[in-house]
Amino acid sequence: MSPKGLFFVACLACAQAVYAAEWRFDAGASQLNFTPSFEGADAPGRFGRFEVIMDFDPATPAAGSLKVLVDVTSADMDSHDINLAIAEPEWFGFSVFREATFTSTGIRGDNGQYSASGMLKLKGIEQAIDVPFHWHSDGTTARMEGSLDLDRMLFGIGTGEWSHDGPIAHRVRVSFKVILHAQ
């Protein structure tokens, strides 16, 4: 191979490494929200502490991986009384279940629209879910946004008198905006 050819191959390898897959999570610029419905009205909340571990290249999504760790005790619904209530065993059970995790088993998609399939472990219960997301990156900073609906009853959240689909709906909307920086 000529010196020009070697130089071209080396440049391609470096360019691929720059766009590469490992991303560093920016906690201060990221959000993880949840929105249950109470008597037909949205009752928004958020998790203040979570971490995203992402290895992703949109050119080869199947080779990527996603792991999300959520400090469930950081749930905040902007009400001291509600925050105390959701810490109880009928809801999140903070004294026993302090963390939720999502671990992908595969990522698929293209053109900025992707979905990570995997296992969500929440309150000690694991369920297979799909997490759809939009990916936008300039090569050094990426924004990952999406939302999905979860059935709180599949995870034993809102048991006892709260188990019927009455004042608090079973469906909970989870939305996220995650900012990542290339490593």
Sequence and secondary structure as in RCSB ss.txt:
>XXXX:A:sequence
MSPKGLFFVACLACAQAVYAAEWRFDAGASQLNFTPSFEGADAPGRFGRFEVIMDFDPATPAAGSLKVLVDVTSA
DMDSHDINLAIAEPEWFGFSVFREATFTSTGIRGDNGQYSASGMLKLKGIEQAIDVPFHWHSDGTTARMEGSLDL
DRMLFGIGTGEWSHDGPIAHRVRVSFKVILHAQ
>XXXX:A:secstr
  HHHHHHHHHHHHHHHHT SEEEE GGG EEEEEEEETTEE  EEES EEEEEE  TTSGGG EEEEEEEGGGE
E S HHHHHHHTSTTTT TTT  EEEEEEEEEEEETTEEEEEEEEEETTEEEEEEEEEEEEE SSEEEEEEEEEE
EGGGGT S GGG SSSSEEEEEEEEEEEEEEE 
